[in-house]
């Protein structure tokens, strides 16, 4: 393992192989990079979501049907909330109110309920977008927050600070995927999108050594994790004039694969 990088390390060496720590998409600008620079790009999900077994959930002594409002932060939260309700053989009241962090989550909710505006509220991105609607219903409702083992810190903080009657409920977990089949495979560039991706790397390969592998990251929290692990950082997004990882990779490839 190399020493911690204080800044971006601009080591330009030819790139032939890239591993992206996400599922393979149907369409992607990465495919153009693959063709343009004669690359081999592989896709592999480093983390995945698993449901909390209903037997384990029962130990929490949480009964979803006793809550009149549900806060949903993601599609995963929607899926696992209704899956848990089904396994518990309970049916939420038709009067249950749903507060969705984004419009996309609210639209996804239509797979599970009869959609009526008076009981579904959506924000744009954060819990603060929902503040007016939440405050309006604060006095009458008990709020349930389905979440993963990682929790939902910003939402929990908001509900606690504003003294809501609420309860979080861990219904799913984000866990490291099994990458053991990659043990003998080496890539010129590894692309990470979250700190959890890096944790999965070390869960699977505790003795990982960077050597000549370049590291590409998306977001400040992922960048911070790379530095905490003492790895050299070569490609960062976002950056001045660069808003996508594909663009960040191309900027590097223009130098490395001249």
Residue pairs with C-beta under 8 A, 6 or more apart in sequence:
1 208
1 209
1 210
1 229
1 230
1 231
2 210
2 230
2 231
2 232
3 230
4 227
4 228
4 230
4 231
5 226
5 227
5 231
5 232
5 233
8 233
8 234
8 236
9 232
9 233
9 234
10 234
10 255
11 214
11 232
11 234
12 252
12 255
12 256
13 188
13 212
13 214
13 256
14 188
14 256
14 257
15 37
15 39
15 188
15 189
15 214
15 252
15 253
15 256
15 257
16 38
16 39
16 40
16 188
17 39
17 40
17 41
17 42
17 186
17 187
17 188
17 189
18 30
18 39
18 40
18 41
18 42
18 187
18 188
18 189
18 190
18 191
18 249
19 41
19 42
19 43
19 44
19 182
19 187
19 189
19 190
19 191
20 30
20 41
20 42
20 43
20 44
20 191
21 44
21 45
21 46
21 47
21 190
21 191
21 192
21 193
21 197
21 200
22 43
22 44
22 45
22 191
22 193
23 43
23 45
24 43
25 43
28 246
29 244
29 246
29 247
30 41
30 246
30 249
31 41
33 39
33 41
33 246
33 249
33 250
33 253
34 40
34 41
37 253
37 257
39 253
42 187
44 177
44 179
44 182
45 177
46 176
46 177
46 179
46 192
46 196
46 197
46 200
46 201
47 174
47 175
47 176
47 177
47 194
47 196
47 197
47 200
48 174
48 175
48 177
49 76
49 80
49 148
49 172
49 173
49 174
49 175
50 172
50 173
50 175
51 80
51 83
51 84
51 171
51 172
51 173
52 80
52 84
52 170
52 171
52 172
52 173
54 84
54 87
54 88
57 84
57 88
57 169
57 170
57 171
58 88
60 169
60 170
62 144
62 167
62 169
63 90
64 70
64 81
64 84
64 85
64 88
64 90
64 92
64 144
64 169
65 85
65 90
65 91
65 92
65 93
66 142
67 96
67 141
67 142
67 143
67 144
67 167
68 93
68 95
68 96
68 97
68 140
68 141
68 142
69 96
69 97
69 98
69 99
69 137
69 141
69 142
69 143
69 144
70 81
70 92
70 96
70 97
70 98
70 99
70 143
70 144
70 145
70 146
71 99
71 101
71 127
71 130
71 143
71 144
71 145
71 146
71 155
71 159
71 166
72 78
72 81
72 98
72 99
72 100
72 101
72 105
72 109
72 146
73 101
73 105
73 145
73 147
73 152
73 155
74 101
74 105
75 104
75 105
75 108
76 148
76 172
77 105
77 146
77 147
77 171
77 172
78 105
78 108
78 109
78 111
78 112
80 146
80 171
80 172
81 146
81 171
82 112
83 171
84 146
84 171
85 91
85 92
92 113
94 114
95 119
96 119
97 119
97 120
97 121
97 137
97 141
98 106
98 109
98 113
98 119
98 120
98 121
99 121
99 122
99 130
99 133
99 134
99 143
100 106
100 109
100 120
100 121
100 122
100 123
101 122
101 123
101 125
101 126
101 127
101 129
101 130
101 155
102 122
102 123
102 124
102 125
103 122
103 123
103 124
105 122
106 120
106 121
106 122
109 115
109 120
113 120
121 130
121 133
121 134
122 130
123 129
123 130
126 154
127 134
127 154
127 155
127 158
128 158
131 158
134 143
134 162
134 164
135 162
138 162
138 164
141 165
142 165
142 166
142 167
143 159
143 164
143 165
143 166
143 167
144 166
144 167
144 168
144 169
145 152
145 155
145 156
145 159
145 166
145 167
145 168
145 169
146 168
146 169
146 171
146 172
147 168
147 169
147 170
147 171
148 170
148 171
148 172
148 173
148 174
149 170
149 172
149 173
149 174
150 174
150 196
151 168
151 170
152 168
156 168
159 166
160 166
174 196
176 196
176 199
176 200
176 203
176 204
177 200
178 204
179 200
179 201
179 204
179 205
180 204
182 204
183 205
186 213
187 213
188 212
188 213
188 214
189 213
189 214
189 215
189 216
189 234
189 235
189 249
190 201
190 213
190 214
190 215
190 216
191 216
191 217
191 218
191 235
191 245
191 249
192 198
192 201
192 215
192 216
192 217
192 218
192 222
192 226
193 217
193 218
193 219
193 222
193 245
194 219
194 221
194 222
195 221
195 222
195 224
195 225
197 222
198 222
198 225
198 226
198 229
199 225
201 208
202 208
202 229
210 231
210 232
214 232
214 234
214 235
214 252
215 226
215 231
215 232
215 233
215 234
215 235
216 234
216 235
216 236
216 237
216 245
216 248
216 249
216 252
217 223
217 225
217 226
217 233
217 235
217 236
217 237
218 237
218 238
218 245
219 237
223 233
223 236
226 233
227 233
234 252
235 248
235 249
235 251
235 252
236 248
237 243
237 244
237 245
237 247
237 248
239 248
242 248
242 251
